[in-house]
Amino acid sequence: MSHASQPSSSFGRAAGPQPGPSLRHRLPRLSSLGPVIALLLACTFFSFQSDRFLSIENFSLVLQQVMVVGTIAIGQTLVILTAGIDLSCGMVMALGGIVMTKLATAAGLDPYLAIACGMVVCVAFGLLNGLLVTRVRLPAFIVTLGTMNIAFAITQLYSNAQTVTDLPSPLTWFGGTVSAGGVEINYGTLLMLGLYALMWWVLRDTRPGRHVYAVGNNPEATRLTGISTDRVLLGVYMVAGLFYGIAALLSVARTSVGDPNAGQTENLDAITAVVLGGTSLFGGRGLILGTLLGALIVGVFRNGLTLMGVSSVYQVLITGVLVILAVATDELSRKKG
């Protein structure tokens, strides 16, 4: 099995008691430092362009701006680690948000039950994606392109293309803030960071996490070891759907409305964050904390360019260039072994 990533190599040693990891395995790979260096360079550049950029309040704002995409990107990372891709994530998130808000307002359902129903809808779409990929053997790109359009159509039909307002407080609670050292920190931001910490532990120190890397590295070799690759893939798509549901709640909390037009760019933003964070589109290699850095890179660039007065069109242009550079770097490193 490929030794391209540390977690996948750990999978091969999981059968019995093993000695602790060596110092070499504890040290970060040089390639994993790329997102850190990119983020530091971006922060340094924008600090010279605007006096407001380095303020703690501005950094808090950047975190608030990326918390939705950052949460979606957790699920997207899991899918890409298995050499798949999920184009439906943004639309599934929007549908989950509309289900939550419509049930809590128009249907008069208990807000907490409405939130649970929205989560279930998102997980159901993950299950659908997973079944089509594992049972029908359709390419993930085609499957999620189709479910993206299905989710969009259902969202528009169910909401009558109308924004849902006057939401009960449980749906907007994560939009509140807590003061820490005189800085207002969003509850949703804290939840996002907590989710990253949780998934970092799962992927690094648990058997299911190692299985995800193994499937992405070499699905046939993984199958021959007795692991059900279909079960792993199905679980990955369902867990990804759960993260899209959490992102839906954060989106509703941040805007205080259920927006049927939300999620139309979040799929590309999430993929951008994953790629910039160093996760390989070929699967089996990447770190979840790199995805967080990738989301922050996108957020820092957009925030910094906004402070400079640069048009949003150029912000999209620069983001596209960054993605191409990141993918090209991944391809070169893969060819070099």
C-alpha positions as a Markdown table, in Angstrom:
| # | Residue | x | y | z |
|---|---|---|---|---|
| 1 | Met | 0.0 | 0.0 | 0.0 |
| 2 | Ser | 1.2 | 3.5 | -0.8 |
| 3 | His | 3.1 | 5.3 | 1.9 |
| 4 | Ala | 2.0 | 8.7 | 0.7 |
| 5 | Ser | 0.2 | 9.6 | 3.9 |
| 6 | Gln | 0.9 | 8.7 | 7.5 |
| 7 | Pro | -2.6 | 7.7 | 8.5 |
| 8 | Ser | -2.9 | 5.2 | 5.7 |
| 9 | Ser | 0.4 | 3.6 | 6.6 |
| 10 | Ser | -0.8 | 3.3 | 10.2 |
| 11 | Phe | -3.8 | 1.3 | 8.8 |
| 12 | Gly | -1.4 | -1.4 | 7.7 |
| 13 | Arg | -0.1 | -1.8 | 11.3 |
| 14 | Ala | -3.5 | -1.8 | 13.0 |
| 15 | Ala | -3.8 | -5.5 | 13.5 |
| 16 | Gly | -1.9 | -5.9 | 16.8 |
| 17 | Pro | 0.1 | -4.0 | 19.4 |
| 18 | Gln | 2.8 | -1.9 | 17.9 |
| 19 | Pro | 5.5 | 0.4 | 19.2 |
| 20 | Gly | 4.9 | 4.1 | 19.4 |
| 21 | Pro | 5.5 | 6.2 | 16.4 |
| 22 | Ser | 9.0 | 7.4 | 15.7 |
| 23 | Leu | 10.1 | 11.0 | 15.9 |
| 24 | Arg | 10.1 | 11.1 | 12.1 |
| 25 | His | 6.4 | 10.2 | 12.0 |
| 26 | Arg | 5.6 | 12.9 | 14.6 |
| 27 | Leu | 7.2 | 15.7 | 12.6 |
| 28 | Pro | 5.1 | 17.4 | 10.0 |
| 29 | Arg | 5.8 | 16.7 | 6.4 |
| 30 | Leu | 7.3 | 19.6 | 4.4 |
| 31 | Ser | 4.3 | 19.5 | 2.0 |
| 32 | Ser | 1.9 | 20.0 | 4.9 |
| 33 | Leu | 3.6 | 23.3 | 5.8 |
| 34 | Gly | 2.5 | 24.8 | 2.4 |
| 35 | Pro | -0.9 | 26.0 | 3.6 |
| 36 | Val | 0.7 | 27.5 | 6.8 |
| 37 | Ile | 3.3 | 29.4 | 4.7 |
| 38 | Ala | 0.7 | 30.6 | 2.2 |
| 39 | Leu | -1.5 | 31.9 | 5.0 |
| 40 | Leu | 1.4 | 33.7 | 6.7 |
| 41 | Leu | 2.5 | 35.3 | 3.4 |
| 42 | Ala | -1.1 | 36.4 | 2.7 |
| 43 | Cys | -1.5 | 37.9 | 6.2 |
| 44 | Thr | 1.9 | 39.7 | 5.8 |
| 45 | Phe | 1.0 | 41.1 | 2.5 |
| 46 | Phe | -2.4 | 42.4 | 3.5 |
| 47 | Ser | -1.0 | 43.9 | 6.8 |
| 48 | Phe | 1.0 | 46.3 | 4.7 |
| 49 | Gln | -2.1 | 47.2 | 2.5 |
| 50 | Ser | -4.5 | 48.0 | 5.3 |
| 51 | Asp | -4.1 | 49.2 | 8.9 |
| 52 | Arg | -7.3 | 47.4 | 9.9 |
| 53 | Phe | -6.3 | 44.0 | 8.7 |
| 54 | Leu | -4.2 | 42.9 | 11.7 |
| 55 | Ser | -6.8 | 43.9 | 14.3 |
| 56 | Ile | -8.3 | 41.1 | 16.4 |
| 57 | Glu | -11.8 | 42.2 | 15.5 |
| 58 | Asn | -11.0 | 41.7 | 11.8 |
| 59 | Phe | -9.6 | 38.2 | 12.4 |
| 60 | Ser | -12.8 | 37.4 | 14.3 |
| 61 | Leu | -14.8 | 38.6 | 11.4 |
| 62 | Val | -12.8 | 36.4 | 9.0 |
| 63 | Leu | -13.6 | 33.4 | 11.1 |
| 64 | Gln | -17.3 | 34.3 | 11.1 |
| 65 | Gln | -17.2 | 34.6 | 7.3 |
| 66 | Val | -15.6 | 31.2 | 6.8 |
| 67 | Met | -17.5 | 29.2 | 9.4 |
| 68 | Val | -20.2 | 27.9 | 7.0 |
| 69 | Val | -17.8 | 27.0 | 4.2 |
| 70 | Gly | -15.3 | 25.7 | 6.7 |
| 71 | Thr | -17.9 | 23.3 | 8.1 |
| 72 | Ile | -19.0 | 22.1 | 4.6 |
| 73 | Ala | -15.3 | 21.6 | 3.8 |
| 74 | Ile | -15.0 | 19.0 | 6.6 |
| 75 | Gly | -17.5 | 16.8 | 4.8 |
| 76 | Gln | -15.9 | 17.6 | 1.5 |
| 77 | Thr | -12.5 | 16.6 | 2.8 |
| 78 | Leu | -13.8 | 13.1 | 3.8 |
| 79 | Val | -15.2 | 12.6 | 0.4 |
| 80 | Ile | -12.0 | 13.8 | -1.4 |
| 81 | Leu | -9.8 | 11.6 | 0.8 |
| 82 | Thr | -11.6 | 8.6 | -0.7 |
| 83 | Ala | -10.8 | 9.9 | -4.2 |
| 84 | Gly | -14.4 | 11.2 | -4.7 |
| 85 | Ile | -15.9 | 14.6 | -5.0 |
| 86 | Asp | -19.2 | 16.1 | -3.8 |
| 87 | Leu | -20.7 | 18.9 | -6.0 |
| 88 | Ser | -24.1 | 18.7 | -4.2 |
| 89 | Cys | -22.8 | 20.0 | -0.8 |
| 90 | Gly | -23.9 | 23.6 | -1.2 |
| 91 | Met | -27.4 | 22.8 | -2.4 |
| 92 | Val | -27.9 | 20.1 | 0.2 |
| 93 | Met | -27.0 | 22.6 | 2.8 |
| 94 | Ala | -29.5 | 25.1 | 1.4 |
| 95 | Leu | -32.2 | 22.5 | 1.4 |
| 96 | Gly | -31.4 | 21.5 | 5.0 |
| 97 | Gly | -31.7 | 25.2 | 6.0 |
| 98 | Ile | -35.1 | 25.6 | 4.3 |
| 99 | Val | -36.5 | 22.4 | 5.9 |
| 100 | Met | -35.4 | 23.6 | 9.4 |
| 101 | Thr | -36.9 | 27.1 | 9.0 |
| 102 | Lys | -40.1 | 26.1 | 7.2 |
| 103 | Leu | -40.9 | 23.4 | 9.7 |
| 104 | Ala | -40.2 | 25.7 | 12.6 |
| 105 | Thr | -42.3 | 28.6 | 11.2 |
| 106 | Ala | -45.0 | 27.5 | 8.7 |
| 107 | Ala | -45.5 | 24.1 | 10.3 |
| 108 | Gly | -45.2 | 25.2 | 13.9 |
| 109 | Leu | -42.9 | 22.3 | 14.7 |
| 110 | Asp | -40.7 | 22.4 | 17.8 |
| 111 | Pro | -37.5 | 24.2 | 16.7 |
| 112 | Tyr | -35.2 | 21.5 | 18.0 |
| 113 | Leu | -37.2 | 18.9 | 16.2 |
| 114 | Ala | -37.2 | 21.1 | 13.0 |
| 115 | Ile | -33.4 | 21.3 | 13.3 |
| 116 | Ala | -33.2 | 17.5 | 13.6 |
| 117 | Cys | -35.4 | 17.1 | 10.5 |
| 118 | Gly | -33.2 | 19.3 | 8.5 |
| 119 | Met | -30.1 | 17.3 | 9.5 |
| 120 | Val | -31.9 | 14.0 | 8.6 |
| 121 | Val | -32.7 | 15.4 | 5.1 |
| 122 | Cys | -29.0 | 16.3 | 4.6 |
| 123 | Val | -27.9 | 12.8 | 5.8 |
| 124 | Ala | -30.5 | 11.2 | 3.5 |
| 125 | Phe | -28.9 | 13.0 | 0.5 |
| 126 | Gly | -25.5 | 11.7 | 1.7 |
| 127 | Leu | -27.0 | 8.2 | 1.8 |
| 128 | Leu | -28.4 | 8.6 | -1.7 |
| 129 | Asn | -25.0 | 9.8 | -3.0 |
| 130 | Gly | -23.3 | 6.9 | -1.3 |
| 131 | Leu | -25.7 | 4.3 | -2.6 |
| 132 | Leu | -25.4 | 5.5 | -6.2 |
| 133 | Val | -21.6 | 5.5 | -5.9 |
| 134 | Thr | -21.3 | 2.1 | -4.2 |
| 135 | Arg | -24.2 | 0.1 | -5.5 |
| 136 | Val | -24.8 | 1.5 | -9.0 |
| 137 | Arg | -21.1 | 2.2 | -9.5 |
| 138 | Leu | -21.7 | 5.7 | -10.9 |
| 139 | Pro | -18.8 | 8.2 | -10.8 |
| 140 | Ala | -19.1 | 10.5 | -7.8 |
| 141 | Phe | -18.8 | 13.6 | -10.1 |
| 142 | Ile | -21.9 | 12.6 | -12.1 |
| 143 | Val | -23.9 | 11.4 | -9.0 |
| 144 | Thr | -23.4 | 14.6 | -7.0 |
| 145 | Leu | -23.9 | 16.8 | -10.1 |
| 146 | Gly | -27.4 | 15.2 | -10.4 |
| 147 | Thr | -28.2 | 15.4 | -6.7 |
| 148 | Met | -27.1 | 19.0 | -6.7 |
| 149 | Asn | -29.8 | 19.9 | -9.2 |
| 150 | Ile | -32.4 | 17.7 | -7.4 |
| 151 | Ala | -31.6 | 19.5 | -4.1 |
| 152 | Phe | -31.9 | 22.9 | -5.7 |
| 153 | Ala | -35.2 | 22.1 | -7.3 |
| 154 | Ile | -36.7 | 20.7 | -4.1 |
| 155 | Thr | -35.5 | 23.8 | -2.2 |
| 156 | Gln | -37.1 | 26.1 | -4.6 |
| 157 | Leu | -40.4 | 24.2 | -4.7 |
| 158 | Tyr | -40.7 | 23.7 | -1.0 |
| 159 | Ser | -39.9 | 27.3 | -0.2 |
| 160 | Asn | -41.8 | 28.8 | -3.2 |
| 161 | Ala | -38.5 | 30.6 | -3.8 |
| 162 | Gln | -39.3 | 32.8 | -0.8 |
| 163 | Thr | -37.0 | 33.7 | 2.1 |
| 164 | Val | -38.2 | 32.4 | 5.5 |
| 165 | Thr | -38.1 | 35.0 | 8.3 |
| 166 | Asp | -39.2 | 35.4 | 11.9 |
| 167 | Leu | -37.2 | 32.4 | 13.1 |
| 168 | Pro | -37.4 | 31.1 | 16.7 |
| 169 | Ser | -34.3 | 31.7 | 18.8 |
| 170 | Pro | -32.9 | 28.1 | 18.8 |
| 171 | Leu | -32.3 | 28.4 | 15.1 |
| 172 | Thr | -30.3 | 31.6 | 15.5 |
| 173 | Trp | -28.5 | 30.8 | 18.7 |
| 174 | Phe | -25.2 | 30.0 | 17.0 |
| 175 | Gly | -25.2 | 33.5 | 15.5 |
| 176 | Gly | -24.7 | 35.0 | 18.9 |
| 177 | Thr | -21.3 | 35.9 | 20.4 |
| 178 | Val | -19.4 | 35.5 | 23.5 |
| 179 | Ser | -16.8 | 38.1 | 24.7 |
| 180 | Ala | -13.2 | 36.8 | 25.2 |
| 181 | Gly | -10.6 | 39.4 | 26.1 |
| 182 | Gly | -12.8 | 42.2 | 24.8 |
| 183 | Val | -13.3 | 40.4 | 21.4 |
| 184 | Glu | -16.7 | 39.1 | 20.3 |
| 185 | Ile | -16.4 | 35.5 | 19.2 |
| 186 | Asn | -19.2 | 33.9 | 17.3 |
| 187 | Tyr | -20.7 | 30.6 | 18.8 |
| 188 | Gly | -20.8 | 29.2 | 15.3 |
| 189 | Thr | -17.0 | 29.8 | 15.0 |
| 190 | Leu | -16.4 | 27.9 | 18.2 |
| 191 | Leu | -18.5 | 25.0 | 16.9 |
| 192 | Met | -16.6 | 24.9 | 13.6 |
| 193 | Leu | -13.3 | 24.8 | 15.4 |
| 194 | Gly | -14.5 | 22.1 | 17.7 |
| 195 | Leu | -15.6 | 20.0 | 14.8 |
| 196 | Tyr | -12.2 | 20.3 | 13.2 |
| 197 | Ala | -10.6 | 19.2 | 16.4 |
| 198 | Leu | -12.9 | 16.2 | 16.6 |
| 199 | Met | -12.3 | 15.1 | 13.0 |
| 200 | Trp | -8.6 | 15.6 | 13.4 |
| 201 | Trp | -8.7 | 13.0 | 16.2 |
| 202 | Val | -11.0 | 10.7 | 14.3 |
| 203 | Leu | -8.8 | 10.6 | 11.2 |
| 204 | Arg | -5.6 | 10.4 | 13.1 |
| 205 | Asp | -6.3 | 8.0 | 15.9 |
| 206 | Thr | -9.3 | 5.8 | 15.1 |
| 207 | Arg | -9.7 | 2.8 | 12.9 |
| 208 | Pro | -12.5 | 4.3 | 10.8 |
| 209 | Gly | -10.3 | 7.3 | 10.1 |
| 210 | Arg | -7.5 | 5.0 | 8.9 |
| 211 | His | -9.9 | 3.1 | 6.7 |
| 212 | Val | -10.9 | 6.4 | 5.0 |
| 213 | Tyr | -7.2 | 7.0 | 4.1 |
| 214 | Ala | -6.8 | 3.4 | 3.0 |
| 215 | Val | -9.7 | 3.4 | 0.6 |
| 216 | Gly | -8.4 | 6.6 | -0.9 |
| 217 | Asn | -4.9 | 5.1 | -1.3 |
| 218 | Asn | -5.8 | 1.8 | -2.8 |
| 219 | Pro | -9.4 | 0.5 | -2.6 |
| 220 | Glu | -8.6 | -2.9 | -4.1 |
| 221 | Ala | -5.8 | -3.6 | -1.7 |
| 222 | Thr | -8.0 | -2.4 | 1.2 |
| 223 | Arg | -10.8 | -4.7 | 0.0 |
| 224 | Leu | -8.4 | -7.7 | 0.0 |
| 225 | Thr | -7.5 | -7.0 | 3.6 |
| 226 | Gly | -11.2 | -7.8 | 4.5 |
| 227 | Ile | -12.4 | -4.2 | 4.9 |
| 228 | Ser | -15.7 | -3.4 | 3.1 |
| 229 | Thr | -14.8 | -0.4 | 1.0 |
| 230 | Asp | -18.5 | 0.1 | 0.1 |
| 231 | Arg | -19.4 | 0.4 | 3.7 |
| 232 | Val | -16.6 | 2.9 | 4.3 |
| 233 | Leu | -17.7 | 5.0 | 1.3 |
| 234 | Leu | -21.3 | 4.9 | 2.3 |
| 235 | Gly | -20.4 | 6.0 | 5.8 |
| 236 | Val | -18.2 | 8.8 | 4.4 |
| 237 | Tyr | -21.0 | 10.3 | 2.3 |
| 238 | Met | -23.5 | 10.1 | 5.2 |
| 239 | Val | -21.2 | 11.7 | 7.6 |
| 240 | Ala | -20.5 | 14.4 | 5.0 |
| 241 | Gly | -24.2 | 15.0 | 4.8 |
| 242 | Leu | -24.3 | 15.5 | 8.5 |
| 243 | Phe | -21.7 | 18.2 | 8.3 |
| 244 | Tyr | -23.7 | 19.9 | 5.5 |
| 245 | Gly | -26.7 | 19.8 | 7.9 |
| 246 | Ile | -24.6 | 21.5 | 10.6 |
| 247 | Ala | -23.5 | 24.1 | 8.1 |
| 248 | Ala | -27.1 | 24.7 | 7.2 |
| 249 | Leu | -27.8 | 25.5 | 10.9 |
| 250 | Leu | -24.8 | 27.8 | 11.0 |
| 251 | Ser | -25.9 | 29.6 | 7.8 |
| 252 | Val | -29.4 | 30.1 | 9.2 |
| 253 | Ala | -27.9 | 31.4 | 12.5 |
| 254 | Arg | -25.6 | 33.8 | 10.7 |
| 255 | Thr | -28.2 | 35.4 | 8.5 |
| 256 | Ser | -31.3 | 34.9 | 10.7 |
| 257 | Val | -33.3 | 33.7 | 7.7 |
| 258 | Gly | -33.9 | 30.6 | 5.6 |
| 259 | Asp | -32.5 | 31.6 | 2.2 |
| 260 | Pro | -33.5 | 29.3 | -0.7 |
| 261 | Asn | -30.8 | 30.9 | -2.8 |
| 262 | Ala | -28.0 | 30.0 | -0.4 |
| 263 | Gly | -25.4 | 27.4 | -1.2 |
| 264 | Gln | -24.9 | 28.3 | -4.9 |
| 265 | Thr | -21.2 | 28.9 | -4.6 |
| 266 | Glu | -20.4 | 27.0 | -1.4 |
| 267 | Asn | -19.6 | 23.8 | -3.2 |
| 268 | Leu | -16.8 | 25.4 | -5.2 |
| 269 | Asp | -15.6 | 27.3 | -2.1 |
| 270 | Ala | -15.5 | 24.1 | -0.1 |
| 271 | Ile | -13.5 | 22.3 | -2.8 |
| 272 | Thr | -11.2 | 25.3 | -3.0 |
| 273 | Ala | -10.5 | 25.2 | 0.8 |
| 274 | Val | -9.8 | 21.4 | 0.6 |
| 275 | Val | -7.4 | 21.7 | -2.3 |
| 276 | Leu | -5.6 | 24.8 | -0.9 |
| 277 | Gly | -5.3 | 22.8 | 2.4 |
| 278 | Gly | -3.2 | 20.2 | 0.7 |
| 279 | Thr | -5.6 | 17.3 | 0.3 |
| 280 | Ser | -4.9 | 15.4 | -2.9 |
| 281 | Leu | -7.8 | 15.2 | -5.4 |
| 282 | Phe | -6.5 | 11.7 | -6.1 |
| 283 | Gly | -7.4 | 10.5 | -2.6 |
| 284 | Gly | -5.5 | 9.0 | 0.3 |
| 285 | Arg | -3.4 | 12.0 | 1.3 |
| 286 | Gly | -4.3 | 15.2 | 3.2 |
| 287 | Leu | -4.9 | 16.6 | 6.7 |
| 288 | Ile | -8.2 | 17.9 | 8.0 |
| 289 | Leu | -6.4 | 20.8 | 9.7 |
| 290 | Gly | -5.0 | 21.7 | 6.3 |
| 291 | Thr | -8.6 | 22.2 | 5.1 |
| 292 | Leu | -9.2 | 24.7 | 8.0 |
| 293 | Leu | -6.1 | 26.6 | 6.8 |
| 294 | Gly | -7.4 | 26.4 | 3.3 |
| 295 | Ala | -10.7 | 28.0 | 4.3 |
| 296 | Leu | -8.8 | 30.7 | 6.2 |
| 297 | Ile | -6.6 | 31.4 | 3.2 |
| 298 | Val | -9.8 | 32.0 | 1.1 |
| 299 | Gly | -11.3 | 34.1 | 3.8 |
| 300 | Val | -8.1 | 36.1 | 4.3 |
| 301 | Phe | -7.8 | 36.8 | 0.6 |
| 302 | Arg | -11.4 | 38.0 | 0.3 |
| 303 | Asn | -11.2 | 40.0 | 3.4 |
| 304 | Gly | -7.9 | 41.6 | 2.6 |
| 305 | Leu | -8.9 | 42.4 | -1.0 |
| 306 | Thr | -12.2 | 43.9 | 0.3 |
| 307 | Leu | -10.2 | 46.2 | 2.6 |
| 308 | Met | -8.1 | 47.2 | -0.3 |
| 309 | Gly | -11.2 | 48.1 | -2.3 |
| 310 | Val | -10.6 | 45.4 | -4.9 |
| 311 | Ser | -13.7 | 44.3 | -7.0 |
| 312 | Ser | -15.3 | 41.0 | -6.1 |
| 313 | Val | -14.7 | 39.8 | -9.7 |
| 314 | Tyr | -10.9 | 40.0 | -9.1 |
| 315 | Gln | -11.3 | 38.2 | -5.8 |
| 316 | Val | -12.9 | 35.3 | -7.7 |
| 317 | Leu | -10.1 | 35.5 | -10.3 |
| 318 | Ile | -7.4 | 35.2 | -7.7 |
| 319 | Thr | -9.1 | 32.4 | -5.9 |
| 320 | Gly | -9.2 | 30.5 | -9.2 |
| 321 | Val | -5.5 | 31.0 | -9.8 |
| 322 | Leu | -4.8 | 29.7 | -6.3 |
| 323 | Val | -6.8 | 26.6 | -6.9 |
| 324 | Ile | -4.9 | 25.8 | -10.1 |
| 325 | Leu | -1.6 | 26.4 | -8.5 |
| 326 | Ala | -2.5 | 24.1 | -5.6 |
| 327 | Val | -3.7 | 21.3 | -7.9 |
| 328 | Ala | -0.6 | 21.6 | -10.1 |
| 329 | Thr | 1.6 | 21.4 | -7.0 |
| 330 | Asp | -0.3 | 18.3 | -5.9 |
| 331 | Glu | 0.1 | 16.7 | -9.3 |
| 332 | Leu | 3.9 | 17.4 | -9.4 |
| 333 | Ser | 4.4 | 16.0 | -5.9 |
| 334 | Arg | 2.4 | 12.9 | -6.8 |
| 335 | Lys | 4.5 | 12.2 | -9.9 |
| 336 | Lys | 7.7 | 12.6 | -7.8 |
| 337 | Gly | 6.4 | 9.8 | -5.5 |
